[in-house]
Amino acid sequence: MKVVRFLVLAALSGLAPAAVLAQSPAAVATPDDQAAVMAVWVEKKIDFTYWGVTAHHSCDGLKNKVSSILKDIGARPGYKVTARSCFNPRHGAEWTPMLNIVAAMPRAATPEVLAALAKDQSQRELAARAGGKSAPSAEAAAEFPARTRRVDFRDSPTGLLQPGDCELVEQLRNQVFVPLGAKIVVDRMGCVPHTLNNGIIVLSIDVLEPVPAK
């Protein structure tokens, strides 16, 4: 019974207010003299379903945590995270909460990326005309200098990510980070079902960030 109670407490930790979850994953600063590349914002729409065995989250708790993580990895301000499949009327832990994520990250402005953006823009314009609306802005295709930043995810008893979040980070790695263009550079995740040992979240990703204007 002690194990069951501990897991329930870990699950309900998702209900903590955002202020308690303010500690971010460690971000390794990039040297100022690093060569910049030209980049563009690429928006993705992602349906993310969390399947937790060791810990469960409330819809609000999962939404707040994933929103904080998106901010930490450099998603463009204005990203949206909407919770779905929420059946607990008291906002308690859910078995399989789902999030609809709309977020943009910088991607290197390669010919392939630019061609995909142009095709997407063309499709939006056609859809807009068919609906009798004005064409959407092509502002997202504007290029800007960017450089690589490394983000390290590690668990901490008092931080944003706790040992019970191992399965969450593991699922975000494949379903969210990679589709948004992140490069996995360190992956030593040690998730074991029903196990909450310290130091089991070890993941580092490289992302692009806009070069600050001088």
FENCOR-V452791 format. One record per backbone hydrogen bond with DSSP energy under -0.5 kcal/mol. NH is the residue of the N-H (numbers start at 1). CO is the residue of the C=O. Records with the same first field share a line. If there is no record, write none. Layout:
# FENCOR-V452791
NH->CO, CO
This chain:
# FENCOR-V452791
5->1
6->2
7->3
8->4
9->5
10->6
11->7
12->8
13->9, 10
14->11
15->12
16->13
20->17
21->17, 18
22->19
26->152
28->26, 150
29->27
34->31
37->146
39->144
40->107
41->140
42->105
43->41
44->103
46->44, 101
48->46, 99
49->47
50->48, 97
51->49
52->50, 95
57->94
62->58
63->59
64->60
65->61
66->62
67->63
68->64
69->65
70->66
71->67
72->68
73->69
74->70, 71
75->70
76->104
79->76
80->102
82->100
84->98
87->85
89->87
91->88
94->57
98->84
99->48
100->82
101->46, 99
102->80
103->44
105->42
106->208
107->40
109->38
110->108
114->110
115->111
116->112
117->113
118->114
119->115
120->116
121->117
122->118
123->119
124->120
125->121
126->122
127->123
128->124
129->125
130->126
131->127
132->129
133->128
141->138
142->139
144->39
146->37
147->209
149->207
150->28
151->205
152->26
153->203
154->152
155->201
156->161
159->156
160->23
162->160
165->162
166->163
169->165
170->166
171->167
172->168
173->169
174->170
175->171
176->172
177->172
178->173
180->176
181->178
182->177
183->206
184->182
185->183, 204
186->204
188->202
190->200
195->192
200->197
202->200
203->153
204->186
205->151
206->183
207->149
209->147
211->145
